[in-house]
């Protein structure tokens, strides 16, 4: 799954698209927590939606650099633990 998403990012850039990292990060978190079905993706979606609705102003005050740091950490931990 993760290799396919990485390949899609590369192919997207060849056609002028801009690859997004959010899906890969969400998949890495799901994978590391044992979620491997579409249900885990749905739970993640509704969790993020709930956070955006209820805690939007609080989350909006977090510096972007801190959020990026967390994203890099999650991806680096996930990539180091994936066995091919």
GROMACS elastic network, one bead per residue, 0.5 to 0.9 nm:
[ bonds ]
;  ai    aj funct       b0    kb
    1     4     6  0.51730   500
    1     5     6  0.63868   500
    1     6     6  0.87803   500
    1    27     6  0.84873   500
    2     5     6  0.51330   500
    2     6     6  0.62274   500
    2     7     6  0.85778   500
    2    24     6  0.70830   500
    2    27     6  0.75867   500
    2    28     6  0.77827   500
    3     6     6  0.50638   500
    3     7     6  0.60935   500
    3     8     6  0.85515   500
    4     7     6  0.50402   500
    4     8     6  0.61341   500
    4     9     6  0.86844   500
    5     9     6  0.62857   500
    5    10     6  0.88313   500
    5    23     6  0.83250   500
    5    24     6  0.68256   500
    6     9     6  0.50849   500
    6    10     6  0.65107   500
    6    11     6  0.88019   500
    6    24     6  0.79864   500
    7    10     6  0.51784   500
    7    11     6  0.62235   500
    7    12     6  0.84817   500
    8    11     6  0.51009   500
    8    12     6  0.58963   500
    8    13     6  0.85833   500
    8    19     6  0.81075   500
    9    12     6  0.51045   500
    9    13     6  0.63627   500
    9    14     6  0.88907   500
    9    17     6  0.84889   500
    9    18     6  0.78663   500
    9    19     6  0.50438   500
    9    20     6  0.74776   500
    9    21     6  0.87108   500
   10    13     6  0.52606   500
   10    14     6  0.65262   500
   10    19     6  0.77446   500
   11    14     6  0.51247   500
   11    15     6  0.67568   500
   11    17     6  0.84106   500
   12    15     6  0.54457   500
   12    16     6  0.65441   500
   12    18     6  0.66084   500
   12    19     6  0.62919   500
   13    16     6  0.50858   500
   13    18     6  0.59398   500
   13    19     6  0.66265   500
   14    17     6  0.72166   500
   20    23     6  0.69838   500
   20    24     6  0.79671   500
   21    24     6  0.53477   500
   21    25     6  0.62063   500
   21    26     6  0.86594   500
   21    71     6  0.89416   500
   22    25     6  0.51445   500
   22    26     6  0.60951   500
   22    27     6  0.84690   500
   22    71     6  0.86565   500
   23    26     6  0.51133   500
   23    27     6  0.59964   500
   23    28     6  0.84774   500
   24    27     6  0.50301   500
   24    28     6  0.60330   500
   24    29     6  0.86475   500
   24    75     6  0.79571   500
   25    28     6  0.50264   500
   25    29     6  0.62956   500
   25    30     6  0.86315   500
   25    71     6  0.67246   500
   25    72     6  0.86190   500
   25    74     6  0.69342   500
   25    75     6  0.60035   500
   25    78     6  0.87531   500
   26    29     6  0.52001   500
   26    30     6  0.61970   500
   26    31     6  0.85190   500
   26    41     6  0.81106   500
   26    44     6  0.77092   500
   27    31     6  0.58898   500
   27    32     6  0.84357   500
   27    35     6  0.86404   500
   27    36     6  0.87606   500
   27    41     6  0.78807   500
   28    31     6  0.50189   500
   28    32     6  0.60046   500
   28    33     6  0.84845   500
   28    74     6  0.72566   500
   28    75     6  0.65066   500
   28    77     6  0.87830   500
   28    78     6  0.57124   500
   28    79     6  0.80719   500
   29    32     6  0.52080   500
   29    33     6  0.61601   500
   29    34     6  0.86389   500
   29    35     6  0.83809   500
   29    74     6  0.70203   500
   29    75     6  0.82016   500
   29    78     6  0.75237   500
   30    33     6  0.51891   500
   30    34     6  0.62046   500
   30    36     6  0.69142   500
   30    40     6  0.67622   500
   30    41     6  0.75514   500
   30    44     6  0.81654   500
   31    34     6  0.51524   500
   31    35     6  0.53492   500
   31    36     6  0.62132   500
   31    78     6  0.80917   500
   32    35     6  0.74843   500
   32    77     6  0.89049   500
   32    78     6  0.66331   500
   32    81     6  0.83959   500
   32    82     6  0.88882   500
   33    36     6  0.89282   500
   35    38     6  0.84649   500
   35    39     6  0.81597   500
   35    40     6  0.54321   500
   35    41     6  0.81059   500
   36    39     6  0.82212   500
   36    40     6  0.67514   500
   36    41     6  0.84672   500
   37    40     6  0.56352   500
   37    41     6  0.71367   500
   38    41     6  0.50676   500
   38    42     6  0.63395   500
   38    43     6  0.87266   500
   39    42     6  0.50177   500
   39    43     6  0.61835   500
   39    44     6  0.85583   500
   40    43     6  0.50986   500
   40    44     6  0.61415   500
   40    45     6  0.85903   500
   41    44     6  0.50627   500
   41    45     6  0.61626   500
   41    46     6  0.87676   500
   42    46     6  0.62574   500
   42    47     6  0.84767   500
   43    46     6  0.52736   500
   43    47     6  0.60269   500
   43    48     6  0.85990   500
   44    47     6  0.50498   500
   44    48     6  0.61626   500
   44    49     6  0.85447   500
   45    48     6  0.52659   500
   45    49     6  0.61455   500
   45    50     6  0.86103   500
   46    50     6  0.60043   500
   46    51     6  0.85140   500
   47    50     6  0.51195   500
   47    51     6  0.62102   500
   47    52     6  0.86206   500
   48    51     6  0.50580   500
   48    52     6  0.61152   500
   48    53     6  0.86430   500
   49    52     6  0.50807   500
   49    53     6  0.62093   500
   49    54     6  0.85631   500
   50    53     6  0.51862   500
   50    54     6  0.59171   500
   50    55     6  0.78578   500
   51    54     6  0.53066   500
   51    55     6  0.51795   500
   51    56     6  0.65428   500
   51    59     6  0.82146   500
   52    55     6  0.57147   500
   52    57     6  0.84291   500
   52    59     6  0.78393   500
   53    56     6  0.57127   500
   53    57     6  0.89595   500
   54    57     6  0.82824   500
   54    58     6  0.89264   500
   55    58     6  0.53498   500
   55    59     6  0.60166   500
   55    60     6  0.83459   500
   56    59     6  0.52079   500
   56    60     6  0.58190   500
   56    61     6  0.87068   500
   57    61     6  0.64847   500
   58    61     6  0.54369   500
   58    62     6  0.71937   500
   59    62     6  0.54832   500
   59    63     6  0.89035   500
   60    63     6  0.78667   500
   60    64     6  0.88335   500
   61    64     6  0.87904   500
   62    65     6  0.84904   500
   62    66     6  0.70204   500
   62    67     6  0.73410   500
   63    66     6  0.55075   500
   63    67     6  0.68056   500
   63    68     6  0.89721   500
   64    67     6  0.51482   500
   64    68     6  0.62023   500
   64    69     6  0.85783   500
   65    68     6  0.50825   500
   65    69     6  0.61017   500
   65    70     6  0.87235   500
   66    69     6  0.50059   500
   66    70     6  0.63583   500
   66    71     6  0.87001   500
   67    70     6  0.51824   500
   67    71     6  0.62825   500
   67    72     6  0.87383   500
   68    72     6  0.61595   500
   68    73     6  0.85533   500
   69    72     6  0.51669   500
   69    73     6  0.61754   500
   69    74     6  0.86944   500
   70    73     6  0.50585   500
   70    74     6  0.61962   500
   70    75     6  0.86449   500
   71    74     6  0.52188   500
   71    75     6  0.62145   500
   71    76     6  0.85321   500
   72    75     6  0.52192   500
   72    76     6  0.59618   500
   72    77     6  0.84971   500
   73    76     6  0.51684   500
   73    77     6  0.60957   500
   73    78     6  0.84730   500
   74    77     6  0.52881   500
   74    78     6  0.60981   500
   74    79     6  0.85908   500
   75    78     6  0.50108   500
   75    79     6  0.59675   500
   75    80     6  0.84475   500
   76    79     6  0.51894   500
   76    80     6  0.60895   500
   76    81     6  0.86457   500
   77    80     6  0.52554   500
   77    81     6  0.63381   500
   77    82     6  0.88544   500
   78    81     6  0.52744   500
   78    82     6  0.62539   500
   79    82     6  0.53901   500
   79    83     6  0.86742   500
   80    83     6  0.82903   500
